[in-house]
Amino acid sequence: MRVKWGRHAMERLRQRGITRMEVLHVLQYPDQVRKSRGLSIAQGKVNGRELRVVISAHRTYIKVVTVL
């Protein structure tokens, strides 16, 4: 599935020193996925760091909204 990156998500990646590859890893191998207000939150560990990736799912792609 195709991934689109929101402006807010890209800002947070830069601010927090997180790479796109780390986010993609969490999306492919999440430890947990929750739903909240029409969004999904994938949570997982990458390189000893706990990440939460907020996404909105669409028919042909997913959009990364923000990364915590």
N, C-alpha and C positions, 0 to 999 in steps of 0.2 A: 504494500500500500504506500502511496505517496505521502510525504510529510511536508507540510507548509509551516513556516516559522513566522509567528507574529512579531511585530516590532517590540512589544513589551517583553516577550520571551528573549529576544536577541539582546535587549538592554540588560536583562537580568543575567544572562550568560556572561556577558562582559564584566558586569559588576562583581559577580561571584566567582569568576575564574573557572567556569564550567564549560566543557567542550560539547560540541554537537554529538560527538561519538559517545560521550558519557550518557547523554540524554537518550540517544537511540538504543543504547544497551539497556537502560531502565525500561524503555518501551517494549523491547523484545523479550526481556527476562525480568518482569516485575516480581517483587516479593508479595505485593498486594495491590489490588486495584479496587478503588471505591468510586461510587457515583455521588455527585452532589450538584444540585441545581442544574441538571442537564449536561454537566461536564463529567469527565472521568479524571481520576487522580491516580497515576501509577507511581508506586513507591518502591525504591530499591537501593541497594548499596553498590557503589562503584569506587574502587580504590580506597575502601575504608570510609567513604563519605556517603551519608544518607541523602538521597535526592527524592524530591516529589515533583512530578511532571504533570501539569494540568493541561488536558487536551480536550478539544471538541471533535467529535467524530462525524464525518460526513460520508456520503455514499462512495466517493472515489478517493478521498484523502482524509488525513487527520491533521488538525492544526494544533501546534504547540502554543498554548496561550501564555503560560508562564512556567518558571522553574524555581523551586524553593529548595 
